[in-house]
């Protein structure tokens, strides 16, 4: 029998990118009740609203995925908002979960929590060995605070809180907004639109030499539920592939899949962000048997196909 059959689960951020895939998996697993609070109904930064939510649902598990997120540009434009809302949502949720006697709380953190200069691959025990990359530090520190808070609530109140650190996510249902989106959806959109318009150049931020690790969203959803079911430790745990790619190589791969044969121009006056990012995957594999299954090229092809089939005005040219 599925671990989730008959359970009541609250998924904050369940209407978002990762959250929608998690909700799909929970419902497929026979979850009795999956509650997805929407911001218009429940402001997760308001203490009374969060307590009313948990008091009314009485969930066995809370998956805290709600976050204010974005790429480098969005982080630079809204550092205070990213710090405040991410920190306060998590703090209020931990306290409300304690009061409501929730059986398990899963907090989704971010690989941005790691210090800017970290030995590769990033191991969970190195998380506090330096300051995060400056361009997203307020967001990252808010998430780190929730790691420390979850550990404190576990130690003082016995609240089972785990903290999961996913690599950069991508896939269907992502935000393809050029101003605030992440690198893969931005490159997908730029390549598709340049191909359709017959443009010969696409402009990109940075030098293209920084590397990142990318985890397909459905792999992340599967891994998150495995962690919720099998992991019960205060130590954070990475969710990743263990593979990295430079942004230049990523752009070339997306262009090839998208059928765009133009060139990229790189604006080195724009920040690259963290120089390298690749996470150690051994803790997740050892603790709950997680391995990513979707290769990057397959995931990119699925993402591009979804974008062209779903986003208005981007279908294949006649």
Beta strands, then each sheet from edge to edge (+ up, - down):
strand 1: 8-12
strand 2: 33-35
strand 3: 61-64
strand 4: 104-108
strand 5: 161-166
strand 6: 168-170
strand 7: 201-205
strand 8: 211-212
strand 9: 214-216
strand 10: 237-239
strand 11: 245-246
strand 12: 263-267
sheet 1: 2+ 1+ 3+ 4+ 5+ 10+
sheet 2: 6+ 9+
sheet 3: 7+ 12+
sheet 4: 8+ 11-
end
